[in-house]
């Protein structure tokens, strides 16, 4: 469990930094809307990763705390 | 334990790093680390709860009460988790609403227990009608 999390944390941070960098670089180059797209796609990718972890967390909580009706 | 501290510290450094450029990604990172740490702990928690369940079933207490207590603990934890995260993101209003919801749900779940207690208390009092 712990090994995976460390990788994912670094991946999220890396993608975040990459988006920020790309955004500024592309704006310098003048392609503003392309930069917006890149930022959006990267953000959605991170959101997907975090959402999958949250869903597994809630599933585990349901199992442990006997939430089933 | 060391893993939790390590993950927490790494995450705080990364969030500091990401705060200036992309605060939204930093927020997502805090949410992720919160979930990861709890996922790591949930195995120990389930072991503790199994032990408690065994004790409760041995002393043949009515299992409904024990289950509602477990659910209340679960609701309390999730509400606190979500309200802390939204407070961290700067949304104090949403955080207080989540806490309000948690409290009301816990109260709603505690109704059977409360009624049982009140009935037993009333039963104890030697009422004049009896």
N, CA and C atoms of all chains as a GROMACS GRO file, in nm:
protein
  597
    1UNK      N    1   0.084  -0.120   0.000
    1UNK     CA    2   0.000   0.000   0.000
    1UNK      C    3   0.087   0.125   0.000
    2UNK      N    4   0.195   0.123   0.078
    2UNK     CA    5   0.268   0.249   0.092
    2UNK      C    6   0.350   0.276  -0.033
    3UNK      N    7   0.404   0.169  -0.094
    3UNK     CA    8   0.492   0.191  -0.208
    3UNK      C    9   0.419   0.264  -0.319
    4UNK      N   10   0.295   0.222  -0.345
    4UNK     CA   11   0.224   0.282  -0.458
    4UNK      C   12   0.204   0.428  -0.430
    5UNK      N   13   0.165   0.463  -0.305
    5UNK     CA   14   0.124   0.600  -0.280
    5UNK      C   15   0.237   0.697  -0.309
    6UNK      N   16   0.361   0.658  -0.272
    6UNK     CA   17   0.470   0.752  -0.290
    6UNK      C   18   0.484   0.785  -0.438
    7UNK      N   19   0.475   0.679  -0.522
    7UNK     CA   20   0.490   0.707  -0.666
    7UNK      C   21   0.381   0.802  -0.712
    8UNK      N   22   0.256   0.777  -0.667
    8UNK     CA   23   0.146   0.856  -0.720
    8UNK      C   24   0.160   1.000  -0.674
    9UNK      N   25   0.211   1.017  -0.548
    9UNK     CA   26   0.227   1.154  -0.499
    9UNK      C   27   0.324   1.229  -0.587
   10UNK      N   28   0.438   1.164  -0.616
   10UNK     CA   29   0.537   1.232  -0.700
   10UNK      C   30   0.482   1.255  -0.840
   11UNK      N   31   0.399   1.160  -0.890
   11UNK     CA   32   0.345   1.179  -1.024
   11UNK      C   33   0.254   1.301  -1.028
   12UNK      N   34   0.167   1.310  -0.924
   12UNK     CA   35   0.076   1.426  -0.922
   12UNK      C   36   0.156   1.555  -0.917
   13UNK      N   37   0.256   1.557  -0.828
   13UNK     CA   38   0.334   1.681  -0.816
   13UNK      C   39   0.404   1.711  -0.948
   14UNK      N   40   0.459   1.604  -1.012
   14UNK     CA   41   0.531   1.625  -1.138
   14UNK      C   42   0.439   1.679  -1.245
   15UNK      N   43   0.319   1.617  -1.257
   15UNK     CA   44   0.228   1.664  -1.361
   15UNK      C   45   0.187   1.808  -1.332
   16UNK      N   46   0.167   1.839  -1.203
   16UNK     CA   47   0.129   1.976  -1.169
   16UNK      C   48   0.236   2.075  -1.211
   17UNK      N   49   0.361   2.041  -1.177
   17UNK     CA   50   0.470   2.133  -1.216
   17UNK      C   51   0.479   2.142  -1.367
   18UNK      N   52   0.463   2.028  -1.435
   18UNK     CA   53   0.477   2.030  -1.581
   18UNK      C   54   0.371   2.120  -1.642
   19UNK      N   55   0.247   2.109  -1.589
   19UNK     CA   56   0.140   2.194  -1.645
   19UNK      C   57   0.176   2.340  -1.628
   20UNK      N   58   0.221   2.374  -1.506
   20UNK     CA   59   0.250   2.516  -1.481
   20UNK      C   60   0.357   2.565  -1.578
   21UNK      N   61   0.461   2.480  -1.593
   21UNK     CA   62   0.571   2.520  -1.680
   21UNK      C   63   0.521   2.537  -1.823
   22UNK      N   64   0.448   2.433  -1.870
   22UNK     CA   65   0.399   2.437  -2.008
   22UNK      C   66   0.313   2.561  -2.030
   23UNK      N   67   0.230   2.590  -1.930
   23UNK     CA   68   0.139   2.702  -1.946
   23UNK      C   69   0.216   2.830  -1.972
   24UNK      N   70   0.319   2.855  -1.887
   24UNK     CA   71   0.393   2.981  -1.906
   24UNK      C   72   0.468   2.979  -2.039
   25UNK      N   73   0.529   2.862  -2.073
   25UNK     CA   74   0.608   2.857  -2.197
   25UNK      C   75   0.518   2.883  -2.316
   26UNK      N   76   0.402   2.815  -2.319
   26UNK     CA   77   0.315   2.829  -2.436
   26UNK      C   78   0.262   2.972  -2.445
   27UNK      N   79   0.242   3.035  -2.327
   27UNK     CA   80   0.192   3.173  -2.335
   27UNK      C   81   0.298   3.263  -2.397
   28UNK      N   82   0.425   3.238  -2.356
   28UNK     CA   83   0.530   3.318  -2.422
   28UNK      C   84   0.524   3.299  -2.572
   29UNK      N   85   0.503   3.173  -2.616
   29UNK     CA   86   0.504   3.146  -2.761
   29UNK      C   87   0.379   3.203  -2.830
   30UNK      N   88   0.282   3.248  -2.750
   30UNK     CA   89   0.168   3.312  -2.814
   30UNK      C   90   0.050   3.220  -2.831
   31UNK      N   91   0.067   3.086  -2.809
   31UNK     CA   92  -0.047   2.995  -2.828
   31UNK      C   93  -0.125   2.991  -2.696
   32UNK      N   94  -0.208   3.091  -2.673
   32UNK     CA   95  -0.271   3.098  -2.541
   32UNK      C   96  -0.374   2.988  -2.524
   33UNK      N   97  -0.458   2.966  -2.629
   33UNK     CA   98  -0.566   2.870  -2.609
   33UNK      C   99  -0.511   2.729  -2.597
   34UNK      N  100  -0.397   2.701  -2.666
   34UNK     CA  101  -0.338   2.568  -2.655
   34UNK      C  102  -0.292   2.545  -2.511
   35UNK      N  103  -0.238   2.653  -2.451
   35UNK     CA  104  -0.191   2.642  -2.312
   35UNK      C  105  -0.311   2.610  -2.221
   36UNK      N  106  -0.424   2.678  -2.248
   36UNK     CA  107  -0.542   2.649  -2.166
   36UNK      C  108  -0.579   2.501  -2.175
   37UNK      N  109  -0.572   2.450  -2.301
   37UNK     CA  110  -0.610   2.309  -2.318
   37UNK      C  111  -0.518   2.219  -2.238
   38UNK      N  112  -0.388   2.246  -2.247
   38UNK     CA  113  -0.291   2.158  -2.178
   38UNK      C  114  -0.319   2.161  -2.028
   39UNK      N  115  -0.344   2.281  -1.977
   39UNK     CA  116  -0.370   2.291  -1.832
   39UNK      C  117  -0.493   2.208  -1.796
   40UNK      N  118  -0.596   2.222  -1.877
   40UNK     CA  119  -0.722   2.150  -1.846
   40UNK      C  120  -0.700   2.000  -1.847
   41UNK      N  121  -0.632   1.951  -1.950
   41UNK     CA  122  -0.614   1.806  -1.963
   41UNK      C  123  -0.534   1.752  -1.846
   42UNK      N  124  -0.426   1.825  -1.814
   42UNK     CA  125  -0.344   1.779  -1.702
   42UNK      C  126  -0.423   1.777  -1.572
   43UNK      N  127  -0.502   1.881  -1.552
   43UNK     CA  128  -0.581   1.889  -1.428
   43UNK      C  129  -0.680   1.774  -1.421
   44UNK      N  130  -0.743   1.743  -1.535
   44UNK     CA  131  -0.842   1.635  -1.534
   44UNK      C  132  -0.774   1.502  -1.504
   45UNK      N  133  -0.653   1.485  -1.557
   45UNK     CA  134  -0.580   1.360  -1.532
   45UNK      C  135  -0.555   1.345  -1.381
   46UNK      N  136  -0.509   1.454  -1.317
   46UNK     CA  137  -0.482   1.447  -1.173
   46UNK      C  138  -0.612   1.421  -1.098
   47UNK      N  139  -0.719   1.491  -1.143
   47UNK     CA  140  -0.848   1.473  -1.076
   47UNK      C  141  -0.889   1.327  -1.082
   48UNK      N  142  -0.865   1.262  -1.197
   48UNK     CA  143  -0.904   1.123  -1.213
   48UNK      C  144  -0.828   1.036  -1.113
   49UNK      N  145  -0.698   1.062  -1.100
   49UNK     CA  146  -0.619   0.980  -1.007
   49UNK      C  147  -0.672   0.995  -0.866
   50UNK      N  148  -0.693   1.123  -0.825
   50UNK     CA  149  -0.737   1.145  -0.687
   50UNK      C  150  -0.875   1.085  -0.667
   51UNK      N  151  -0.961   1.096  -0.769
   51UNK     CA  152  -1.097   1.044  -0.754
   51UNK      C  153  -1.093   0.893  -0.733
   52UNK      N  154  -1.002   0.824  -0.805
   52UNK     CA  155  -1.000   0.678  -0.789
   52UNK      C  156  -0.957   0.642  -0.647
   53UNK      N  157  -0.860   0.718  -0.592
   53UNK     CA  158  -0.819   0.685  -0.454
   53UNK      C  159  -0.932   0.714  -0.356
   54UNK      N  160  -1.003   0.824  -0.376
   54UNK     CA  161  -1.112   0.858  -0.284
   54UNK      C  162  -1.221   0.752  -0.291
   55UNK      N  163  -1.249   0.703  -0.412
   55UNK     CA  164  -1.357   0.603  -0.422
   55UNK      C  165  -1.316   0.475  -0.352
   56UNK      N  166  -1.187   0.439  -0.363
   56UNK     CA  167  -1.146   0.316  -0.292
   56UNK      C  168  -1.151   0.340  -0.142
   57UNK      N  169  -1.117   0.463  -0.100
   57UNK     CA  170  -1.124   0.493   0.044
   57UNK      C  171  -1.266   0.479   0.094
   58UNK      N  172  -1.362   0.538   0.021
   58UNK     CA  173  -1.501   0.533   0.069
   58UNK      C  174  -1.551   0.390   0.068
   59UNK      N  175  -1.507   0.312  -0.032
   59UNK     CA  176  -1.551   0.172  -0.034
   59UNK      C  177  -1.499   0.100   0.090
   60UNK      N  178  -1.372   0.127   0.122
   60UNK     CA  179  -1.314   0.060   0.241
   60UNK      C  180  -1.390   0.103   0.367
   61UNK      N  181  -1.420   0.235   0.375
   61UNK     CA  182  -1.490   0.283   0.496
   61UNK      C  183  -1.624   0.213   0.507
   62UNK      N  184  -1.693   0.198   0.392
   62UNK     CA  185  -1.824   0.130   0.397
   62UNK      C  186  -1.806  -0.010   0.450
   63UNK      N  187  -1.700  -0.080   0.402
   63UNK     CA  188  -1.684  -0.219   0.448
   63UNK      C  189  -1.656  -0.221   0.598
   64UNK      N  190  -1.565  -0.135   0.642
   64UNK     CA  191  -1.521  -0.144   0.782
   64UNK      C  192  -1.633  -0.100   0.875
   65UNK      N  193  -1.698   0.012   0.844
   65UNK     CA  194  -1.794   0.066   0.940
   65UNK      C  195  -1.935   0.014   0.915
   66UNK      N  196  -1.946  -0.101   0.847
   66UNK     CA  197  -2.075  -0.170   0.833
   66UNK      C  198  -2.184  -0.076   0.783
   67UNK      N  199  -2.153  -0.001   0.674
   67UNK     CA  200  -2.254   0.095   0.629
   67UNK      C  201  -2.362   0.029   0.547
   68UNK      N  202  -2.343  -0.098   0.505
   68UNK     CA  203  -2.444  -0.157   0.416
   68UNK      C  204  -2.577  -0.165   0.492
   69UNK      N  205  -2.683  -0.132   0.423
   69UNK     CA  206  -2.816  -0.142   0.486
   69UNK      C  207  -2.851  -0.290   0.508
   70UNK      N  208   0.463   0.364   1.116
   70UNK     CA  209   0.452   0.503   1.162
   70UNK      C  210   0.545   0.593   1.078
   71UNK      N  211   0.668   0.544   1.058
   71UNK     CA  212   0.764   0.626   0.985
   71UNK      C  213   0.713   0.652   0.844
   72UNK      N  214   0.646   0.552   0.788
   72UNK     CA  215   0.596   0.574   0.652
   72UNK      C  216   0.498   0.690   0.651
   73UNK      N  217   0.409   0.692   0.752
   73UNK     CA  218   0.308   0.798   0.753
   73UNK      C  219   0.376   0.934   0.765
   74UNK      N  220   0.473   0.942   0.857
   74UNK     CA  221   0.540   1.071   0.876
   74UNK      C  222   0.612   1.109   0.747
   75UNK      N  223   0.677   1.009   0.685
   75UNK     CA  224   0.753   1.040   0.563
   75UNK      C  225   0.661   1.091   0.454
   76UNK      N  226   0.550   1.018   0.433
   76UNK     CA  227   0.455   1.059   0.328
   76UNK      C  228   0.403   1.198   0.360
   77UNK      N  229   0.369   1.223   0.486
   77UNK     CA  230   0.314   1.354   0.521
   77UNK      C  231   0.412   1.465   0.492
   78UNK      N  232   0.538   1.444   0.532
   78UNK     CA  233   0.638   1.550   0.512
   78UNK      C  234   0.662   1.574   0.364
   79UNK      N  235   0.677   1.463   0.287
   79UNK     CA  236   0.700   1.480   0.143
   79UNK      C  237   0.585   1.560   0.084
   80UNK      N  238   0.463   1.524   0.124
   80UNK     CA  239   0.346   1.591   0.065
   80UNK      C  240   0.347   1.739   0.101
   81UNK      N  241   0.383   1.774   0.228
   81UNK     CA  242   0.381   1.916   0.263
   81UNK      C  243   0.484   1.991   0.180
   82UNK      N  244   0.603   1.930   0.161
   82UNK     CA  245   0.702   2.001   0.079
   82UNK      C  246   0.649   2.023  -0.062
   83UNK      N  247   0.591   1.916  -0.121
   83UNK     CA  248   0.543   1.929  -0.259
   83UNK      C  249   0.432   2.032  -0.268
   84UNK      N  250   0.347   2.036  -0.165
   84UNK     CA  251   0.236   2.132  -0.171
   84UNK      C  252   0.293   2.273  -0.164
   85UNK      N  253   0.395   2.291  -0.076
   85UNK     CA  254   0.456   2.425  -0.071
   85UNK      C  255   0.508   2.462  -0.210
   86UNK      N  256   0.570   2.361  -0.275
   86UNK     CA  257   0.629   2.389  -0.406
   86UNK      C  258   0.521   2.429  -0.505
   87UNK      N  259   0.409   2.352  -0.500
   87UNK     CA  260   0.306   2.371  -0.602
   87UNK      C  261   0.217   2.491  -0.572
   88UNK      N  262   0.225   2.543  -0.448
   88UNK     CA  263   0.126   2.644  -0.406
   88UNK      C  264   0.128   2.764  -0.500
   89UNK      N  265   0.248   2.814  -0.533
   89UNK     CA  266   0.250   2.939  -0.609
   89UNK      C  267   0.190   2.918  -0.747
   90UNK      N  268   0.244   2.815  -0.823
   90UNK     CA  269   0.196   2.805  -0.961
   90UNK      C  270   0.051   2.760  -0.965
   91UNK      N  271   0.029   2.644  -0.903
   91UNK     CA  272  -0.101   2.580  -0.927
   91UNK      C  273  -0.161   2.543  -0.791
   92UNK      N  274  -0.234   2.634  -0.727
   92UNK     CA  275  -0.286   2.598  -0.593
   92UNK      C  276  -0.389   2.487  -0.605
   93UNK      N  277  -0.455   2.476  -0.720
   93UNK     CA  278  -0.558   2.370  -0.729
   93UNK      C  279  -0.494   2.233  -0.723
   94UNK      N  280  -0.380   2.219  -0.792
   94UNK     CA  281  -0.314   2.087  -0.788
   94UNK      C  282  -0.263   2.059  -0.648
   95UNK      N  283  -0.216   2.164  -0.580
   95UNK     CA  284  -0.168   2.144  -0.442
   95UNK      C  285  -0.282   2.094  -0.355
   96UNK      N  286  -0.399   2.151  -0.375
   96UNK     CA  287  -0.515   2.108  -0.295
   96UNK      C  288  -0.547   1.961  -0.323
   97UNK      N  289  -0.542   1.923  -0.452
   97UNK     CA  290  -0.570   1.783  -0.485
   97UNK      C  291  -0.467   1.691  -0.421
   98UNK      N  292  -0.343   1.740  -0.413
   98UNK     CA  293  -0.239   1.657  -0.353
   98UNK      C  294  -0.269   1.635  -0.206
   99UNK      N  295  -0.316   1.740  -0.134
   99UNK     CA  296  -0.346   1.721   0.009
   99UNK      C  297  -0.460   1.621   0.025
  100UNK      N  298  -0.560   1.632  -0.064
  100UNK     CA  299  -0.671   1.537  -0.054
  100UNK      C  300  -0.618   1.395  -0.074
  101UNK      N  301  -0.531   1.380  -0.172
  101UNK     CA  302  -0.479   1.246  -0.202
  101UNK      C  303  -0.402   1.190  -0.083
  102UNK      N  304  -0.316   1.273  -0.022
  102UNK     CA  305  -0.235   1.222   0.088
  102UNK      C  306  -0.324   1.188   0.207
  103UNK      N  307  -0.428   1.270   0.231
  103UNK     CA  308  -0.520   1.237   0.340
  103UNK      C  309  -0.580   1.100   0.320
  104UNK      N  310  -0.624   1.073   0.197
  104UNK     CA  311  -0.685   0.942   0.170
  104UNK      C  312  -0.582   0.831   0.184
  105UNK      N  313  -0.462   0.855   0.134
  105UNK     CA  314  -0.361   0.748   0.136
  105UNK      C  315  -0.329   0.710   0.280
  106UNK      N  316  -0.312   0.811   0.366
  106UNK     CA  317  -0.276   0.778   0.504
  106UNK      C  318  -0.388   0.700   0.570
  107UNK      N  319  -0.511   0.741   0.543
  107UNK     CA  320  -0.619   0.668   0.609
  107UNK      C  321  -0.631   0.528   0.552
  108UNK      N  322  -0.607   0.512   0.420
  108UNK     CA  323  -0.612   0.377   0.364
  108UNK      C  324  -0.508   0.288   0.430
  109UNK      N  325  -0.394   0.351   0.463
  109UNK     CA  326  -0.290   0.272   0.528
  109UNK      C  327  -0.337   0.229   0.666
  110UNK      N  328  -0.415   0.316   0.735
  110UNK     CA  329  -0.453   0.285   0.873
  110UNK      C  330  -0.573   0.192   0.880
  111UNK      N  331  -0.649   0.181   0.770
  111UNK     CA  332  -0.780   0.119   0.783
  111UNK      C  333  -0.768  -0.028   0.818
  112UNK      N  334  -0.655  -0.092   0.782
  112UNK     CA  335  -0.642  -0.233   0.818
  112UNK      C  336  -0.637  -0.245   0.970
  113UNK      N  337  -0.553  -0.161   1.034
  113UNK     CA  338  -0.545  -0.170   1.181
  113UNK      C  339  -0.682  -0.140   1.242
  114UNK      N  340  -0.751  -0.041   1.186
  114UNK     CA  341  -0.882  -0.004   1.244
  114UNK      C  342  -0.978  -0.121   1.234
  115UNK      N  343  -0.976  -0.190   1.119
  115UNK     CA  344  -1.072  -0.302   1.106
  115UNK      C  345  -1.036  -0.413   1.204
  116UNK      N  346  -0.905  -0.433   1.231
  116UNK     CA  347  -0.868  -0.535   1.329
  116UNK      C  348  -0.924  -0.498   1.466
  117UNK      N  349  -0.909  -0.371   1.503
  117UNK     CA  350  -0.961  -0.327   1.634
  117UNK      C  351  -1.112  -0.348   1.640
  118UNK      N  352  -1.178  -0.310   1.530
  118UNK     CA  353  -1.324  -0.319   1.532
  118UNK      C  354  -1.368  -0.465   1.541
  119UNK      N  355  -1.295  -0.555   1.472
  119UNK     CA  356  -1.332  -0.697   1.484
  119UNK      C  357  -1.320  -0.742   1.628
  120UNK      N  358  -1.211  -0.696   1.697
  120UNK     CA  359  -1.195  -0.738   1.836
  120UNK      C  360  -1.312  -0.688   1.920
  121UNK      N  361  -1.348  -0.560   1.897
  121UNK     CA  362  -1.461  -0.504   1.974
  121UNK      C  363  -1.587  -0.583   1.945
  122UNK      N  364  -1.606  -0.617   1.817
  122UNK     CA  365  -1.728  -0.688   1.780
  122UNK      C  366  -1.734  -0.822   1.852
  123UNK      N  367  -1.618  -0.887   1.858
  123UNK     CA  368  -1.617  -1.019   1.923
  123UNK      C  369  -1.657  -1.004   2.069
  124UNK      N  370  -1.596  -0.904   2.136
  124UNK     CA  371  -1.629  -0.884   2.278
  124UNK      C  372  -1.779  -0.857   2.293
  125UNK      N  373  -1.831  -0.769   2.205
  125UNK     CA  374  -1.973  -0.733   2.217
  125UNK      C  375  -2.060  -0.857   2.197
  126UNK      N  376  -2.023  -0.939   2.098
  126UNK     CA  377  -2.110  -1.056   2.074
  126UNK      C  378  -2.096  -1.156   2.187
  127UNK      N  379  -1.976  -1.161   2.251
  127UNK     CA  380  -1.964  -1.256   2.364
  127UNK      C  381  -2.060  -1.217   2.475
  128UNK      N  382  -2.061  -1.087   2.505
  128UNK     CA  383  -2.146  -1.044   2.618
  128UNK      C  384  -2.291  -1.031   2.574
  129UNK      N  385  -2.327  -1.090   2.463
  129UNK     CA  386  -2.460  -1.090   2.399
  129UNK      C  387  -2.537  -0.960   2.423
  130UNK      N  388  -2.465  -0.846   2.399
  130UNK     CA  389  -2.538  -0.719   2.392
  130UNK      C  390  -2.613  -0.718   2.259
  131UNK      N  391  -2.722  -0.643   2.254
  131UNK     CA  392  -2.797  -0.634   2.130
  131UNK      C  393  -2.708  -0.574   2.022
  132UNK      N  394  -2.684  -0.648   1.911
  132UNK     CA  395  -2.584  -0.604   1.813
  132UNK      C  396  -2.628  -0.474   1.744
  133UNK      N  397  -2.757  -0.442   1.744
  133UNK     CA  398  -2.800  -0.321   1.672
  133UNK      C  399  -2.727  -0.200   1.728
  134UNK      N  400  -2.718  -0.195   1.861
  134UNK     CA  401  -2.652  -0.078   1.922
  134UNK      C  402  -2.509  -0.069   1.876
  135UNK      N  403  -2.439  -0.182   1.876
  135UNK     CA  404  -2.298  -0.178   1.839
  135UNK      C  405  -2.283  -0.132   1.695
  136UNK      N  406  -2.375  -0.179   1.608
  136UNK     CA  407  -2.361  -0.139   1.466
  136UNK      C  408  -2.386   0.010   1.452
  137UNK      N  409  -2.488   0.062   1.523
  137UNK     CA  410  -2.512   0.206   1.507
  137UNK      C  411  -2.392   0.285   1.560
  138UNK      N  412  -2.331   0.235   1.669
  138UNK     CA  413  -2.212   0.307   1.719
  138UNK      C  414  -2.104   0.308   1.612
  139UNK      N  415  -2.086   0.193   1.546
  139UNK     CA  416  -1.983   0.188   1.441
  139UNK      C  417  -2.017   0.286   1.330
  140UNK      N  418  -2.142   0.288   1.291
  140UNK     CA  419  -2.181   0.379   1.181
  140UNK      C  420  -2.158   0.523   1.223
  141UNK      N  421  -2.192   0.554   1.348
  141UNK     CA  422  -2.175   0.692   1.396
  141UNK      C  423  -2.027   0.730   1.389
  142UNK      N  424  -1.940   0.636   1.428
  142UNK     CA  425  -1.796   0.666   1.421
  142UNK      C  426  -1.757   0.691   1.276
  143UNK      N  427  -1.810   0.609   1.186
  143UNK     CA  428  -1.776   0.627   1.045
  143UNK      C  429  -1.822   0.762   0.994
  144UNK      N  430  -1.949   0.796   1.025
  144UNK     CA  431  -2.000   0.926   0.978
  144UNK      C  432  -1.916   1.038   1.037
  145UNK      N  433  -1.884   1.028   1.166
  145UNK     CA  434  -1.806   1.136   1.230
  145UNK      C  435  -1.673   1.152   1.158
  146UNK      N  436  -1.610   1.037   1.126
  146UNK     CA  437  -1.478   1.048   1.063
  146UNK      C  438  -1.490   1.114   0.926
  147UNK      N  439  -1.585   1.067   0.844
  147UNK     CA  440  -1.594   1.121   0.708
  147UNK      C  441  -1.626   1.270   0.713
  148UNK      N  442  -1.721   1.309   0.801
  148UNK     CA  443  -1.759   1.451   0.807
  148UNK      C  444  -1.638   1.535   0.847
  149UNK      N  445  -1.562   1.486   0.944
  149UNK     CA  446  -1.446   1.564   0.989
  149UNK      C  447  -1.342   1.571   0.878
  150UNK      N  448  -1.321   1.459   0.807
  150UNK     CA  449  -1.225   1.455   0.697
  150UNK      C  450  -1.262   1.558   0.591
  151UNK      N  451  -1.390   1.559   0.550
  151UNK     CA  452  -1.431   1.649   0.442
  151UNK      C  453  -1.427   1.794   0.488
  152UNK      N  454  -1.469   1.818   0.615
  152UNK     CA  455  -1.474   1.959   0.657
  152UNK      C  456  -1.332   2.012   0.673
  153UNK      N  457  -1.239   1.929   0.720
  153UNK     CA  458  -1.101   1.977   0.731
  153UNK      C  459  -1.046   2.012   0.593
  154UNK      N  460  -1.076   1.926   0.495
  154UNK     CA  461  -1.020   1.950   0.361
  154UNK      C  462  -1.078   2.080   0.305
  155UNK      N  463  -1.209   2.098   0.320
  155UNK     CA  464  -1.266   2.220   0.260
  155UNK      C  465  -1.219   2.343   0.339
  156UNK      N  466  -1.197   2.328   0.471
  156UNK     CA  467  -1.143   2.442   0.547
  156UNK      C  468  -1.004   2.474   0.496
  157UNK      N  469  -0.927   2.367   0.467
  157UNK     CA  470  -0.791   2.385   0.417
  157UNK      C  471  -0.793   2.459   0.283
  158UNK      N  472  -0.896   2.430   0.203
  158UNK     CA  473  -0.902   2.496   0.073
  158UNK      C  474  -0.957   2.638   0.087
  159UNK      N  475  -0.990   2.680   0.210
  159UNK     CA  476  -1.035   2.818   0.229
  159UNK      C  477  -1.185   2.831   0.231
  160UNK      N  478  -1.260   2.721   0.218
  160UNK     CA  479  -1.406   2.731   0.213
  160UNK      C  480  -1.462   2.703   0.351
  161UNK      N  481  -1.457   2.802   0.442
  161UNK     CA  482  -1.507   2.780   0.577
  161UNK      C  483  -1.656   2.751   0.579
  162UNK      N  484  -1.732   2.818   0.492
  162UNK     CA  485  -1.878   2.800   0.495
  162UNK      C  486  -1.913   2.656   0.462
  163UNK      N  487  -1.852   2.604   0.353
  163UNK     CA  488  -1.885   2.466   0.314
  163UNK      C  489  -1.847   2.371   0.426
  164UNK      N  490  -1.733   2.398   0.491
  164UNK     CA  491  -1.687   2.310   0.598
  164UNK      C  492  -1.790   2.305   0.710
  165UNK      N  493  -1.842   2.423   0.748
  165UNK     CA  494  -1.938   2.421   0.859
  165UNK      C  495  -2.066   2.350   0.815
  166UNK      N  496  -2.105   2.364   0.687
  166UNK     CA  497  -2.226   2.293   0.642
  166UNK      C  498  -2.205   2.143   0.651
  167UNK      N  499  -2.088   2.097   0.609
  167UNK     CA  500  -2.061   1.952   0.614
  167UNK      C  501  -2.068   1.904   0.758
  168UNK      N  502  -2.009   1.984   0.850
  168UNK     CA  503  -2.012   1.941   0.991
  168UNK      C  504  -2.157   1.937   1.042
  169UNK      N  505  -2.235   2.038   1.000
  169UNK     CA  506  -2.376   2.040   1.042
  169UNK      C  507  -2.445   1.912   0.995
  170UNK      N  508  -2.423   1.880   0.867
  170UNK     CA  509  -2.484   1.759   0.812
  170UNK      C  510  -2.443   1.637   0.892
  171UNK      N  511  -2.312   1.629   0.923
  171UNK     CA  512  -2.265   1.513   1.000
  171UNK      C  513  -2.334   1.503   1.134
  172UNK      N  514  -2.344   1.618   1.204
  172UNK     CA  515  -2.406   1.613   1.337
  172UNK      C  516  -2.549   1.565   1.328
  173UNK      N  517  -2.625   1.622   1.228
  173UNK     CA  518  -2.767   1.586   1.219
  173UNK      C  519  -2.781   1.437   1.188
  174UNK      N  520  -2.696   1.388   1.097
  174UNK     CA  521  -2.707   1.245   1.062
  174UNK      C  522  -2.676   1.159   1.183
  175UNK      N  523  -2.576   1.200   1.261
  175UNK     CA  524  -2.542   1.119   1.379
  175UNK      C  525  -2.659   1.119   1.476
  176UNK      N  526  -2.720   1.239   1.494
  176UNK     CA  527  -2.835   1.246   1.585
  176UNK      C  528  -2.946   1.156   1.533
  177UNK      N  529  -2.966   1.159   1.399
  177UNK     CA  530  -3.073   1.077   1.343
  177UNK      C  531  -3.045   0.930   1.370
  178UNK      N  532  -2.919   0.892   1.363
  178UNK     CA  533  -2.889   0.750   1.384
  178UNK      C  534  -2.904   0.712   1.531
  179UNK      N  535  -2.887   0.813   1.619
  179UNK     CA  536  -2.888   0.779   1.762
  179UNK      C  537  -3.030   0.767   1.816
  180UNK      N  538  -3.130   0.798   1.733
  180UNK     CA  539  -3.269   0.800   1.784
  180UNK      C  540  -3.307   0.668   1.851
  181UNK      N  541  -3.290   0.551   1.788
  181UNK     CA  542  -3.333   0.428   1.856
  181UNK      C  543  -3.267   0.412   1.991
  182UNK      N  544  -3.138   0.445   1.999
  182UNK     CA  545  -3.068   0.428   2.128
  182UNK      C  546  -3.129   0.521   2.231
  183UNK      N  547  -3.155   0.646   2.189
  183UNK     CA  548  -3.210   0.742   2.284
  183UNK      C  549  -3.347   0.694   2.333
  184UNK      N  550  -3.431   0.649   2.239
  184UNK     CA  551  -3.565   0.604   2.282
  184UNK      C  552  -3.551   0.488   2.378
  185UNK      N  553  -3.458   0.396   2.350
  185UNK     CA  554  -3.443   0.281   2.439
  185UNK      C  555  -3.405   0.329   2.579
  186UNK      N  556  -3.312   0.423   2.586
  186UNK     CA  557  -3.268   0.472   2.718
  186UNK      C  558  -3.385   0.535   2.791
  187UNK      N  559  -3.457   0.620   2.719
  187UNK     CA  560  -3.566   0.693   2.786
  187UNK      C  561  -3.670   0.594   2.836
  188UNK      N  562  -3.700   0.494   2.755
  188UNK     CA  563  -3.801   0.397   2.799
  188UNK      C  564  -3.755   0.328   2.926
  189UNK      N  565  -3.628   0.284   2.928
  189UNK     CA  566  -3.583   0.214   3.049
  189UNK      C  567  -3.590   0.308   3.169
  190UNK      N  568  -3.552   0.436   3.149
  190UNK     CA  569  -3.556   0.530   3.263
  190UNK      C  570  -3.700   0.545   3.312
  191UNK      N  571  -3.791   0.561   3.218
  191UNK     CA  572  -3.931   0.578   3.260
  191UNK      C  573  -3.976   0.452   3.333
  192UNK      N  574  -3.933   0.338   3.283
  192UNK     CA  575  -3.972   0.214   3.349
  192UNK      C  576  -3.923   0.210   3.492
  193UNK      N  577  -3.804   0.269   3.517
  193UNK     CA  578  -3.749   0.264   3.653
  193UNK      C  579  -3.833   0.348   3.749
  194UNK      N  580  -3.882   0.463   3.696
  194UNK     CA  581  -3.953   0.553   3.788
  194UNK      C  582  -4.086   0.488   3.829
  195UNK      N  583  -4.110   0.468   3.958
  195UNK     CA  584  -4.239   0.407   4.004
  195UNK      C  585  -4.352   0.504   3.978
  196UNK      N  586  -4.412   0.494   3.856
  196UNK     CA  587  -4.513   0.595   3.822
  196UNK      C  588  -4.640   0.569   3.903
  197UNK      N  589  -4.716   0.672   3.931
  197UNK     CA  590  -4.836   0.659   4.017
  197UNK      C  591  -4.938   0.570   3.949
  198UNK      N  592  -4.944   0.574   3.812
  198UNK     CA  593  -5.049   0.493   3.746
  198UNK      C  594  -5.026   0.346   3.777
  199UNK      N  595  -4.905   0.301   3.783
  199UNK     CA  596  -4.874   0.158   3.794
  199UNK      C  597  -4.926   0.093   3.922
   0.00000   0.00000   0.00000
